[in-house]
Amino acid sequence: MRLKAQIMDEAALNRALMRISHEICERNKGVENVALVGILRRGKPIAARIQANIEKIEGQSVPCGSIDISYYRDD
C-alpha cells in the first residue's frame, strides 16, 4: 500500500500531544476541575494519551471518557 502523505511522524505527534497536555494544565491552573472526553473512534485514544501525559506532568489522574456521536450524524 502506497502512503499518500505523512502529516506528522510519531515524534511530532508525541510532541504535539505533550504540548497540548501542558497547555491544559497551565490554562486551568492545575487539573482539579479537568475531565477529558474523546469522540469515539479516533478521539478516545488521543484523550487517553493526553490523560497519561497529564498524569506524568501533574502526578494526578484526570477522568477520561468518551462519547458516541453516531446517533446525531445525518450522513
N, C-alpha and C positions, 0 to 999 in steps of 0.2 A: 504494500500500500504506500503510495507516494504522499509525502507530507506537503500540504499546500502552503502553509505558512506557520511560523512559530512566533507568537507574540511575546511570550516570556518563557525563559528556561526555568528549571527548578529553583536555582539560586535566586533569580529575580523574583519569582513568586514568593519564596520564603521571606525575602527582604521586605516585599510589599506587605505581606500579612503581618510581619513583626512591626512594621511602622504603623499600620492600622491599629494594632493592639496597643502600642504605646500611645497613640492619639486618643483612643477610647479612655485609657487610664488618665491621661493628662486633662482632657476636657471635662471629665466627670469628677476630677479631684479624688481619685480612688475608684474602687469598684463596689462600694457598699450598695448602691442603688442601680446596678447594671444587670441586665439579663440579655442574652443573645437569642435571636430567633432566626433560623435559616429557612428559606423556602425550599421545599422538598425537591429533591434530586441533587442539584449541584450546590445549593446554598447551605445545606445541612453539614456537609464535610468542611466547608470553609468556616462556618460558625464554630465547629468543633476544634479546628486548628487555631482559630483566634482565642477560643476558650483556653486551650493548652498554653498559648503564648502568654495570656494574661496571668495564668497561674504561675508561670515562671517569673514574670515581672513582679507581680504583687504578692505572691505567696498565698493567694486566696483563690478558691474556685468560684466561678460565677455560674448561675443557672444557664443552661443551654437547651433550647427546644427547637421544634420545627413546626412548620405549618404547610398544609397541603392546599394549594390554591386551584387545583384542577376542577373543583366544583364551580368556580367562578369564571372560568375561561369560556369564551364564546367561539373559539376556532375549532 
